[in-house]
Amino acid sequence: MPTPIAAPLRHAPPPSQADNLRGIVLMALGFFSFAACDVQAKYLTETLHPVQVVWLRQFGLFLGVLVLIVLRGPQILRSRLPWLQVTRGLTAVFSAVFFIVSISFVPLADAVAVTFIAPFVVTVLGAVFLREPVGIRRWIAVAVGFVGMLIVIRPGMGVLHPAIGLTVVAASFFALRQVLSRSLSGADPVITTVAYTSITSTAVASLALPFVWHTPETLHLWLVIVGLAVTAAVGEVLVIRALDIAQAVVLAPLHYSLIIWGTFYGYVVFSDLPDLWTLIGCTIIIASGLYTLNREARAARRTRLEAREAAQPAPDGSQL
């Protein structure tokens, strides 16, 4: 699963329209790369243990972080909240493990559709742990999104493998990762967060590696492994760069492009196509998610406007 849509606090002027456009292009390419990574992960689970696949995926990004440490120095590992960074890394590896185990049993497009519940879980966690205000309309959107997920999964009807439930767990860890990103926003640079996430997730997956390792026996498998690591690293870099130059609220809806690529790759590689009910449920989830994102964007604009008005001097020269 990709990096959550969470940007550092900005002290510079808002990005220009051109910056937002470049960010949109980079984000779209990043999600295309992540979808390619997911389909390669699903393919590899036919031969390798899912935990080994997770390790191989994370190891590509880990190598990139090592290069950055050599180029920029160990100061990129300096954090004001190291234990929170490590916790975020743990959520990343657990999310990846549950998701990759899930897609080894269920169609990729169905699994991707279920992960779209993450924004609603973020809303719930943000309200409970970050004390973020949530109005009745957003709670309704959460409920509608949950109904959409139930339509996709259809529990008790035997339509999908029970492993689809692991995708719900993966999405929940993914959402927790977003909440932690919000807590870290403004405390550490994005590159520090990526470095901690990569190192922590690779280290944790390495603990289980001796028990699940199976040496790939063909050149074809090694090429897919290289492709897995490269597309994961490229996707991460593109998303980070997009968030660095554009507004997160502008980029967030692009997350839903994953269903397009997931369906495309699933059909081309595995001949899987989502059924009508999956498409209906996915449409409901996306519509509810876009509504939630729109409410968040309006709230953010209102907060910025109030802060700007509060900073303006009163007519008598004093601060308002």
C-alpha positions as CSV (number, residue, x, y, z in Angstrom):
1,M,0.0,0.0,0.0
2,P,1.2,3.5,-0.7
3,T,2.3,6.3,1.5
4,P,-0.5,8.0,3.2
5,I,-1.6,11.4,2.0
6,A,-0.2,13.5,4.7
7,A,2.0,16.6,4.2
8,P,4.3,18.5,6.5
9,L,3.1,21.8,7.9
10,R,3.9,24.6,5.4
11,H,5.3,28.0,6.4
12,A,5.8,29.1,2.8
13,P,3.0,30.6,0.6
14,P,0.5,28.1,-0.8
15,P,1.6,26.2,-3.9
16,S,0.8,27.8,-7.2
17,Q,-1.6,26.2,-9.8
18,A,1.5,25.1,-11.8
19,D,3.0,23.4,-8.7
20,N,-0.3,21.7,-8.0
21,L,-0.5,20.4,-11.6
22,R,3.0,19.0,-11.4
23,G,2.1,17.4,-8.1
24,I,-0.9,15.8,-9.6
25,V,1.2,14.3,-12.5
26,L,3.8,13.0,-10.0
27,M,1.1,11.6,-7.7
28,A,-0.7,9.8,-10.6
29,L,2.6,8.3,-11.7
30,G,3.4,7.3,-8.1
31,F,0.1,5.4,-7.8
32,F,0.6,3.8,-11.2
33,S,4.0,2.5,-9.8
34,F,2.4,1.3,-6.6
35,A,-0.2,-0.6,-8.5
36,A,2.5,-2.2,-10.6
37,C,4.3,-3.1,-7.3
38,D,1.1,-4.7,-5.9
39,V,0.5,-6.9,-8.9
40,Q,4.1,-8.1,-8.8
41,A,3.7,-8.8,-5.1
42,K,0.5,-10.9,-5.8
43,Y,2.4,-12.8,-8.5
44,L,5.3,-13.5,-6.2
45,T,3.0,-14.9,-3.4
46,E,2.3,-17.8,-5.7
47,T,5.9,-19.0,-5.1
48,L,7.2,-17.1,-2.1
49,H,5.9,-16.5,1.5
50,P,4.1,-13.2,1.8
51,V,6.4,-12.0,4.6
52,Q,9.4,-12.6,2.3
53,V,7.6,-10.6,-0.4
54,V,7.0,-7.8,2.1
55,W,10.7,-7.9,3.0
56,L,11.8,-7.7,-0.6
57,R,9.4,-4.8,-1.2
58,Q,10.7,-2.8,1.7
59,F,14.3,-3.7,1.0
60,G,14.2,-1.7,-2.2
61,L,13.2,1.4,-0.3
62,F,15.8,0.6,2.4
63,L,18.6,0.6,-0.1
64,G,17.4,4.0,-1.3
65,V,17.5,5.3,2.3
66,L,21.0,4.0,2.7
67,V,22.0,6.0,-0.4
68,L,20.4,9.1,1.1
69,I,22.3,8.6,4.4
70,V,25.6,8.4,2.4
71,L,24.8,11.5,0.4
72,R,23.2,13.7,3.1
73,G,24.7,12.2,6.2
74,P,23.2,10.6,9.3
75,Q,21.4,13.8,10.3
76,I,18.4,12.7,8.3
77,L,17.8,10.2,11.1
78,R,17.5,13.0,13.8
79,S,14.0,13.0,15.1
80,R,12.1,14.9,17.8
81,L,9.8,12.0,18.2
82,P,11.8,8.8,17.5
83,W,9.4,6.4,19.3
84,L,6.5,7.8,17.3
85,Q,8.5,7.3,14.1
86,V,9.3,3.7,15.1
87,T,5.6,3.1,15.8
88,R,4.7,4.5,12.4
89,G,7.2,2.0,10.8
90,L,5.5,-0.9,12.7
91,T,2.1,0.1,11.3
92,A,3.7,0.2,7.8
93,V,5.0,-3.3,8.0
94,F,1.8,-4.8,9.5
95,S,-0.3,-3.0,6.9
96,A,1.9,-4.5,4.1
97,V,1.9,-8.0,5.5
98,F,-1.9,-8.2,5.9
99,F,-2.5,-6.7,2.5
100,I,0.0,-9.0,0.7
101,V,-1.4,-12.0,2.5
102,S,-4.9,-10.9,1.4
103,I,-4.1,-10.5,-2.3
104,S,-2.5,-13.9,-2.4
105,F,-6.1,-15.2,-2.0
106,V,-8.4,-12.5,-3.4
107,P,-8.5,-10.5,-6.7
108,L,-6.4,-7.4,-6.6
109,A,-9.2,-5.0,-7.6
110,D,-11.4,-6.3,-4.7
111,A,-8.6,-5.9,-2.2
112,V,-7.8,-2.3,-3.4
113,A,-11.5,-1.4,-3.2
114,V,-11.6,-2.4,0.4
115,T,-8.5,-0.4,1.3
116,F,-10.5,2.7,0.3
117,I,-12.2,2.6,3.8
118,A,-8.9,4.0,5.2
119,P,-10.1,7.7,5.0
120,F,-13.1,6.8,7.1
121,V,-11.0,5.0,9.7
122,V,-8.7,8.1,9.8
123,T,-11.8,10.2,10.5
124,V,-12.8,7.9,13.5
125,L,-9.2,7.7,14.8
126,G,-8.7,11.5,14.4
127,A,-11.8,12.2,16.3
128,V,-10.9,9.8,19.2
129,F,-7.2,10.3,19.5
130,L,-6.5,13.7,18.0
131,R,-9.7,15.3,19.2
132,E,-10.4,16.6,15.7
133,P,-14.0,18.0,15.3
134,V,-16.2,15.8,13.2
135,G,-19.6,17.0,12.1
136,I,-22.7,15.0,11.6
137,R,-22.3,15.1,7.8
138,R,-18.9,13.5,8.0
139,W,-20.1,10.8,10.4
140,I,-22.9,10.0,7.8
141,A,-20.2,9.8,5.1
142,V,-18.3,7.3,7.3
143,A,-21.4,5.2,7.7
144,V,-22.2,5.3,4.0
145,G,-18.6,4.3,3.2
146,F,-18.9,1.4,5.6
147,V,-22.0,0.3,3.8
148,G,-20.1,0.4,0.5
149,M,-17.4,-1.8,2.0
150,L,-20.0,-4.3,3.1
151,I,-21.4,-4.4,-0.4
152,V,-17.9,-5.2,-1.7
153,I,-17.2,-7.9,0.9
154,R,-20.7,-9.3,1.3
155,P,-19.9,-11.1,4.5
156,G,-21.6,-14.5,5.0
157,M,-22.5,-14.9,1.3
158,G,-19.3,-16.8,0.4
159,V,-18.6,-14.5,-2.6
160,L,-15.0,-13.6,-1.6
161,H,-12.4,-15.6,0.2
162,P,-12.4,-14.9,4.0
163,A,-8.9,-13.5,3.6
164,I,-10.6,-10.3,2.3
165,G,-11.0,-9.5,6.1
166,L,-7.2,-9.2,6.3
167,T,-7.5,-6.3,3.8
168,V,-9.8,-4.5,6.3
169,V,-7.1,-5.0,9.0
170,A,-4.5,-3.7,6.5
171,A,-6.6,-0.6,5.8
172,S,-6.9,0.0,9.5
173,F,-3.2,-0.1,10.0
174,F,-2.8,2.1,7.0
175,A,-5.2,4.6,8.6
176,L,-3.3,4.5,11.9
177,R,-0.2,5.3,9.9
178,Q,-1.9,8.4,8.5
179,V,-2.9,9.5,12.0
180,L,0.6,9.1,13.2
181,S,1.8,11.1,10.1
182,R,-0.5,13.9,11.2
183,S,1.1,13.8,14.7
184,L,4.6,13.9,13.1
185,S,3.6,16.7,10.7
186,G,5.8,19.7,11.3
187,A,8.0,17.9,13.9
188,D,10.3,16.0,11.5
189,P,11.2,16.4,7.8
190,V,9.4,14.0,5.4
191,I,12.7,12.3,4.5
192,T,13.2,11.5,8.2
193,T,9.8,9.9,8.4
194,V,10.5,7.8,5.3
195,A,13.9,6.7,6.6
196,Y,12.5,5.6,9.9
197,T,9.6,3.8,8.2
198,S,11.9,2.0,5.9
199,I,14.5,1.0,8.5
200,T,11.8,-0.1,11.0
201,S,9.7,-2.1,8.6
202,T,12.7,-3.8,7.0
203,A,14.2,-4.7,10.4
204,V,10.9,-6.2,11.7
205,A,10.3,-8.2,8.5
206,S,13.9,-9.4,8.7
207,L,13.2,-11.1,12.1
208,A,10.8,-13.6,10.4
209,L,12.9,-13.9,7.2
210,P,15.0,-17.0,8.3
211,F,11.8,-18.9,9.0
212,V,10.1,-18.2,5.6
213,W,13.0,-17.6,3.2
214,H,12.8,-19.5,-0.1
215,T,15.6,-18.8,-2.6
216,P,14.0,-17.9,-6.0
217,E,15.0,-20.6,-8.5
218,T,14.6,-18.9,-11.8
219,L,15.9,-15.7,-13.5
220,H,12.3,-14.7,-14.2
221,L,11.5,-14.6,-10.5
222,W,14.6,-12.5,-9.7
223,L,13.5,-10.1,-12.4
224,V,10.1,-9.8,-10.9
225,I,11.7,-9.2,-7.5
226,V,13.8,-6.4,-8.9
227,G,10.7,-4.9,-10.5
228,L,8.9,-5.2,-7.1
229,A,11.6,-3.3,-5.3
230,V,12.1,-0.7,-8.0
231,T,8.4,0.1,-8.4
232,A,8.0,0.4,-4.6
233,A,10.9,2.8,-4.3
234,V,9.9,4.8,-7.4
235,G,6.3,5.1,-6.2
236,E,7.5,6.3,-2.7
237,V,9.8,8.9,-4.1
238,L,7.2,10.2,-6.6
239,V,4.5,10.5,-3.9
240,I,6.9,12.2,-1.5
241,R,7.9,14.7,-4.2
242,A,4.3,15.4,-5.1
243,L,3.4,16.1,-1.5
244,D,6.5,18.4,-1.2
245,I,5.4,20.7,-4.1
246,A,1.5,20.5,-4.0
247,Q,-1.3,20.7,-1.6
248,A,-2.3,17.4,0.0
249,V,-6.0,18.1,-0.3
250,V,-5.5,18.5,-4.1
251,L,-3.6,15.2,-4.4
252,A,-5.7,13.1,-2.0
253,P,-8.5,12.1,-4.6
254,L,-5.9,10.6,-6.8
255,H,-5.6,7.7,-4.3
256,Y,-8.8,6.3,-5.9
257,S,-7.0,5.9,-9.3
258,L,-5.6,2.7,-7.7
259,I,-8.9,0.9,-8.5
260,I,-8.3,1.7,-12.2
261,W,-4.8,0.3,-12.2
262,G,-5.7,-2.6,-9.9
263,T,-8.5,-3.6,-12.2
264,F,-6.3,-3.2,-15.3
265,Y,-3.4,-5.2,-13.9
266,G,-5.7,-7.8,-12.4
267,Y,-7.3,-8.5,-15.7
268,V,-4.1,-8.5,-17.8
269,V,-2.0,-10.7,-15.5
270,F,-4.7,-12.8,-13.6
271,S,-7.8,-12.5,-15.8
272,D,-9.7,-11.1,-12.8
273,L,-12.5,-8.6,-13.2
274,P,-14.6,-7.2,-10.4
275,D,-18.3,-8.1,-10.5
276,L,-21.2,-5.6,-10.6
277,W,-21.7,-5.5,-6.8
278,T,-18.0,-4.8,-6.3
279,L,-18.2,-1.9,-8.7
280,I,-21.3,-0.5,-7.0
281,G,-19.7,-0.8,-3.5
282,C,-16.5,0.8,-4.8
283,T,-18.5,3.7,-6.3
284,I,-20.3,4.3,-3.0
285,I,-16.9,4.2,-1.1
286,I,-15.3,6.6,-3.5
287,A,-18.2,9.0,-3.5
288,S,-18.3,9.1,0.3
289,G,-14.5,9.5,0.4
290,L,-14.5,12.4,-2.0
291,Y,-17.2,14.1,0.1
292,T,-15.1,13.6,3.3
293,L,-12.0,15.0,1.5
294,N,-14.0,18.0,0.3
295,R,-15.3,18.7,3.9
296,E,-11.7,18.5,5.2
297,A,-10.5,20.9,2.4
298,R,-13.2,23.4,3.3
299,A,-12.4,23.1,7.0
300,A,-8.7,23.7,6.3
301,R,-9.4,26.8,4.2
302,R,-11.7,28.1,6.9
303,T,-8.9,27.6,9.5
304,R,-6.3,29.4,7.4
305,L,-8.7,32.3,6.8
306,E,-9.4,32.6,10.5
307,A,-5.7,32.5,11.3
308,R,-5.0,35.2,8.7
309,E,-7.7,37.4,10.0
310,A,-6.5,36.9,13.6
311,A,-3.0,38.0,12.5
312,Q,-4.1,41.2,11.0
313,P,-3.6,44.3,13.2
314,A,-6.7,46.2,14.5
315,P,-7.4,49.7,13.3
316,D,-5.8,51.2,16.4
317,G,-2.6,49.3,15.6
318,S,-3.0,46.5,18.2
319,Q,-3.5,42.9,17.4
320,L,-7.0,41.5,17.1
